[in-house]
Amino acid sequence: MPKFIYTAKSYSGQTKGGEIVAQDEKNVAQQLRAEGYLVTSISLVKEEEAKIAGKTNFFDKFISIPLKEKMVFARNLSIMVASGLTVSRAVNNLALQTENKSFKKILLDIDEEIQSGKSLSEGLEKYVNIFGELFVNMVRVGETAGNLDEVLKIVAVQLEKEHDLKSKVKGAMIYPAVILTVMFIIGIIMLTYVLPKLMGVFKDMNAKLPAMTQFIVDMSNLLKNNGLMVAVVFFAVAIFLQYFLRQPSGKKTVSWVAIKFPIFSPLIKQMNCARFARIYSSLLKSGVGAVDALKIISRTLTNHYYQQVLIGSVEDIQKGVSLSKILSDHGDIFPVLVSQIVQVGEETGKTEVVLLQLAEFYEDEVDQITKNLSAVIEPLLMVVIGAAVGFFAVAMLMPMYSMLDNIK
């Protein structure tokens, strides 16, 4: 017999939803009417859609899902759960609505886990690499406290803010990335095709080339005669760097550069402080204890030095040291304002409220910095481009002047 998805309301206004097996839609309405409910929507569950859930495989757990997809999922799931729809039905509905095939498979697989008797957090934990520990732990807290819809709203807001931060930083980086890429491509074209023609003049005159010119000539010959080898080496270096940056030592190196590089250091610190404040506030508001919250945040922030401070803070807090004192001892990465705000929260008992305000302050700061970042980077790019063009021009002109001196 076919299976139907339904939502219905009782005469008192109570909403419920779920799946029901019946001969047709009329039979569904009759069954629900006998239970005191009036149908508001009915849809047939297609057999093909039900089978999709069984098609997940081991590699699906390693698929990258856009942050925006998870943000929309959390927001819509919160609305559906609050309206009285069962978690299983809500997840299934969202799976059928999403256009991302990989995410659809994952959600349908989670729905199967829920139908087999597991909780939503247990289903999400199967894909913790996709949803993140913050998402999974907050859902678990919401299930325990019985306020899943409220917790999902908090998760959705957190994901929205994280999406906004990343979008602003990426937007600020597009301009310099495009300029440097074009400069790199033009440099290769000049060395491979244009320079060899110019070098023919110097070769015919048997002129001794200056060191700068000889360096460019050697680079040109290397690219022209061993282009494939250079490409292979470049590709190998790129793979090595990708591997290195995934290792603890590589992450530590990148983190050190990020917080020490003059231009980007303020932005990186304010981004991490904004994320710390908002996530900590969200976890405390959801009912997570301070120690567990700090453990989760230490695995959520990506900068090595922030992770280490928060991991170390867990043991100190258990010994009775206040978080504000711990943060003040690490003023190189946590500005004084952060420790002061946390101290106010500890003294008033409203830590989650003041941290939310702090997060909004730093998010506004990040917004302002990213707007001005292109204005700061542009002069530096002009210096780099000017230096490269000047080096090339001088290298080409020096042998010409030498030849003119010899002629005289």
C-alpha positions in Angstrom: 0.0 0.0 0.0 1.2 3.5 -0.7 2.6 5.8 2.0 1.5 9.4 2.5 3.0 12.4 4.2 0.5 14.5 6.0 0.0 17.5 8.3 -3.3 18.0 10.2 -4.9 20.1 12.9 -7.2 19.1 15.7 -10.4 21.0 16.5 -8.5 22.7 19.4 -5.8 23.9 17.0 -3.1 21.4 17.8 -0.8 20.6 14.8 0.7 17.2 14.0 2.3 15.6 11.0 3.9 12.3 9.9 3.5 9.3 7.6 0.6 7.1 7.2 -0.1 4.0 5.1 -3.5 4.1 3.3 -5.2 3.1 0.1 -5.6 6.7 -1.1 -5.8 10.3 0.1 -9.5 10.0 1.0 -8.7 7.1 3.2 -5.9 9.2 4.9 -8.4 11.9 5.6 -10.9 9.4 7.0 -8.4 7.9 9.4 -7.3 11.3 10.7 -10.9 12.5 11.1 -11.6 9.5 13.2 -8.7 10.6 15.5 -10.1 14.2 15.7 -7.9 15.8 13.1 -8.6 17.7 9.9 -6.1 17.3 7.1 -4.2 20.4 6.0 -1.9 18.8 3.5 -1.3 15.3 2.0 1.4 14.2 -0.4 2.3 10.7 -1.7 5.8 9.4 -0.9 7.3 8.2 -4.1 9.1 4.9 -4.0 12.1 6.3 -5.9 12.5 9.1 -3.2 12.3 6.6 -0.4 15.0 4.5 -2.0 17.5 7.4 -2.3 18.3 7.1 1.4 19.7 3.6 0.9 22.2 4.8 -1.7 24.5 6.5 0.7 28.0 5.1 0.9 31.1 5.5 3.0 32.5 8.4 0.9 29.3 10.5 1.4 30.5 11.3 4.9 33.5 13.2 3.4 31.5 15.3 1.0 31.7 19.1 1.6 28.3 20.8 1.9 28.0 24.6 1.5 27.5 26.5 4.7 24.4 28.1 3.2 22.7 24.7 2.8 23.2 23.9 6.5 22.1 27.3 7.5 18.8 27.0 5.6 18.4 23.4 6.9 18.7 24.6 10.5 16.3 27.5 10.0 13.6 25.5 8.2 13.9 22.5 10.6 13.4 24.8 13.5 10.2 26.2 12.0 8.8 22.7 11.1 9.5 21.3 14.6 7.9 24.4 16.2 4.8 23.9 14.1 4.3 20.4 15.4 5.8 18.3 12.6 7.8 15.3 13.8 11.6 15.5 13.4 11.6 12.6 11.0 9.0 14.1 8.8 10.6 17.5 8.9 14.0 16.1 7.9 12.4 14.1 5.1 10.6 17.1 3.8 13.7 19.2 3.8 15.6 16.4 2.1 13.1 16.3 -0.8 13.2 20.1 -1.1 16.9 20.6 -1.4 18.5 20.7 -4.8 21.9 19.5 -3.6 21.9 15.8 -4.4 24.7 15.0 -1.9 22.9 16.8 0.9 19.7 15.1 0.0 21.3 11.7 0.4 22.7 12.7 3.8 19.4 14.0 5.1 17.5 10.9 3.9 20.0 8.7 5.6 19.6 10.7 8.8 15.9 10.3 8.5 16.4 6.5 8.2 18.5 6.6 11.4 15.7 8.5 13.2 13.0 6.1 12.0 15.2 3.2 13.3 14.9 4.7 16.8 17.9 7.0 17.0 17.7 10.7 17.9 18.4 13.6 15.5 21.7 14.3 17.2 22.8 10.7 16.7 21.9 10.9 13.0 23.9 14.2 12.7 26.8 12.7 14.6 27.2 10.2 11.7 28.1 13.2 9.6 29.9 15.3 12.2 32.5 16.2 9.6 29.8 18.0 7.6 27.6 19.6 10.3 30.4 20.2 12.9 30.6 19.5 16.6 28.8 22.7 17.5 25.7 21.8 15.5 25.6 18.2 16.8 26.2 19.1 20.4 23.6 22.0 20.5 21.0 19.7 18.9 21.8 17.1 21.6 21.3 19.7 24.3 18.0 20.8 22.7 16.7 17.2 22.6 17.6 16.7 26.3 16.1 20.0 27.4 13.0 19.6 25.2 13.5 22.9 23.4 14.9 21.6 20.1 13.1 24.3 18.0 14.6 27.1 20.1 18.1 25.6 19.9 17.8 25.1 16.2 17.0 28.8 15.9 20.2 29.6 17.8 22.2 27.3 15.5 20.7 28.9 12.4 21.7 32.4 13.6 25.2 31.2 14.4 25.6 29.7 10.9 24.2 32.9 9.4 26.7 35.0 11.2 29.5 32.6 10.3 28.4 32.7 6.7 28.4 36.5 6.7 31.9 36.7 8.2 33.4 34.3 5.7 31.6 36.0 2.8 33.0 39.4 3.8 36.6 38.1 4.1 36.4 36.2 0.8 34.9 39.3 -0.9 37.8 41.4 0.3 40.4 38.8 -1.0 38.9 38.5 -4.5 40.5 41.7 -5.8 44.1 41.0 -4.8 43.8 37.4 -5.8 42.7 38.3 -9.3 45.4 40.9 -9.7 48.2 38.6 -8.6 46.9 35.7 -10.8 46.8 38.0 -13.8 50.3 39.3 -13.0 51.6 35.7 -12.7 50.1 34.7 -16.1 51.4 37.8 -17.8 54.9 37.0 -16.4 54.9 33.5 -17.8 53.8 34.8 -21.2 56.5 37.4 -21.2 59.2 34.9 -20.2 58.0 32.2 -22.6 57.1 34.1 -25.8 58.2 37.7 -25.7 61.6 37.7 -24.0 63.2 35.1 -26.3 62.6 37.4 -29.3 64.3 40.3 -27.5 67.2 38.1 -26.5 68.0 37.4 -30.1 69.3 41.0 -30.5 71.8 40.6 -27.6 72.9 37.2 -28.8 73.8 38.5 -32.3 75.9 41.3 -30.8 77.8 38.9 -28.4 77.1 41.3 -25.6 77.9 40.3 -22.0 74.7 40.3 -20.1 74.4 41.9 -16.6 73.5 39.6 -13.7 69.8 40.8 -13.6 69.4 40.2 -17.3 71.1 36.9 -17.2 68.7 35.8 -14.4 65.7 36.6 -16.5 67.2 34.9 -19.5 67.8 31.7 -17.5 64.2 31.8 -16.2 63.0 32.2 -19.8 65.1 29.3 -21.0 63.9 27.1 -18.2 60.3 27.7 -18.9 60.7 27.4 -22.7 62.9 24.3 -22.7 61.6 22.5 -19.6 58.0 23.7 -19.4 56.6 20.3 -18.6 59.1 19.7 -15.8 58.4 23.1 -14.3 54.7 22.3 -14.4 55.2 18.9 -12.7 57.4 20.5 -10.0 54.9 23.3 -9.4 52.1 20.7 -9.1 54.1 18.6 -6.7 54.9 21.6 -4.5 51.2 22.5 -4.5 50.2 19.0 -3.3 53.0 19.1 -0.7 51.8 22.4 0.6 48.2 21.2 0.7 49.3 18.1 2.7 51.6 20.2 5.0 48.8 22.7 5.8 46.6 19.8 7.0 49.2 18.7 9.5 49.5 20.1 13.0 52.8 21.8 12.2 51.3 23.3 9.0 48.2 24.6 10.8 50.4 26.0 13.6 52.6 27.8 11.0 49.6 29.3 9.2 48.0 30.4 12.5 51.3 32.1 13.5 51.5 34.0 10.3 47.8 34.9 10.5 48.1 36.6 13.9 51.6 38.2 13.2 51.2 39.6 9.7 50.5 43.3 10.2 47.7 43.8 7.7 45.7 40.7 8.4 46.4 40.3 12.1 43.6 42.7 13.4 41.1 41.0 11.1 42.1 37.5 12.1 41.9 38.4 15.8 38.6 40.1 15.6 37.1 37.3 13.5 38.2 34.7 16.1 37.0 36.8 19.0 33.6 37.3 17.3 33.3 33.6 16.7 34.4 32.8 20.3 31.9 35.2 21.8 28.9 34.2 19.7 29.5 30.5 20.0 30.1 30.6 23.7 27.0 32.8 24.2 24.9 30.4 22.1 26.1 27.3 24.0 25.5 28.9 27.4 22.1 30.0 26.2 21.3 26.4 25.1 22.2 25.0 28.5 25.7 23.7 27.9 28.0 24.0 30.9 31.1 26.4 30.7 33.6 23.5 30.6 31.8 21.6 27.9 31.2 24.8 25.9 34.9 25.7 26.0 35.8 22.1 24.8 33.4 22.5 21.9 34.7 25.9 20.9 38.3 24.7 21.0 37.4 22.2 18.3 35.4 24.8 16.4 37.9 27.6 16.0 40.5 27.0 13.4 43.4 29.1 14.7 45.9 26.9 16.6 46.7 29.5 19.2 43.1 30.2 20.1 42.5 26.4 20.3 45.4 26.0 22.7 44.2 28.8 25.0 40.7 27.4 25.2 41.9 23.8 25.7 44.2 24.9 28.6 41.4 27.0 30.1 39.3 23.9 30.7 41.7 22.6 33.3 42.2 26.0 34.9 38.4 26.6 35.2 38.0 23.3 36.9 40.6 24.5 39.4 38.6 27.6 40.1 40.3 30.2 37.9 37.9 32.6 36.2 37.7 32.6 32.4 38.2 36.4 32.4 41.6 35.9 34.2 42.6 33.2 31.7 41.8 35.5 28.7 43.6 38.5 30.3 46.7 36.3 30.6 46.6 35.9 26.8 46.3 39.5 25.7 48.3 38.9 22.6 45.4 37.2 20.9 42.4 38.2 23.2 42.1 42.0 23.4 41.5 43.6 26.8 37.9 44.3 25.9 37.2 40.5 25.7 38.4 39.7 29.2 36.7 42.8 30.6 33.3 41.9 29.0 33.6 38.3 30.3 34.4 39.6 33.8 31.3 41.8 33.7 29.3 38.7 32.6 30.7 36.6 35.4 30.0 39.3 38.0 26.4 39.9 36.8 25.5 36.4 35.9 24.6 37.5 32.3 27.6 36.1 30.5 25.6 34.9 27.4 24.0 38.4 27.1 27.2 40.5 27.2 29.1 38.0 25.0 26.4 38.3 22.3 26.8 42.1 22.4 30.6 41.6 22.2 30.1 39.3 19.2 28.0 41.9 17.4 30.6 44.6 18.2 33.5 42.6 16.6 31.3 41.5 13.7 30.7 45.2 12.9 34.5 45.8 13.2 35.2 42.9 10.8 32.6 44.4 8.4 34.4 47.8 8.5 37.9 46.3 8.1 36.9 44.2 5.1 35.4 47.3 3.5 38.6 49.2 3.9 40.9 46.2 3.2 41.0 46.7 -0.6 42.0 50.3 0.0 44.9 49.1 2.2 46.0 46.3 -0.1 45.8 48.3 -3.4 48.9 50.5 -2.7 50.9 47.4 -1.7 49.8 45.6 -4.9 50.9 48.7 -6.9 54.3 48.5 -5.2 54.7 44.8 -6.0 53.6 45.3 -9.6 55.8 48.3 -10.0 58.8 46.5 -8.6 58.3 43.6 -10.9 57.8 45.8 -14.0 60.8 48.0 -12.9 63.0 44.9 -12.4 62.1 43.6 -15.9 62.6 47.0 -17.5 66.0 47.6 -15.9 67.1 44.1 -16.8 66.2 44.8 -20.5 67.7 48.3 -20.6 71.1 47.6 -18.9 72.6 45.5 -21.8 71.4 48.2 -24.3 73.3 50.9 -22.5 76.3 48.6 -22.3 76.2 48.2 -26.1 75.9 51.9 -26.6 78.9 52.5 -24.4 80.9 50.0 -26.5 79.9 51.6 -29.7 81.2 55.0 -28.4 
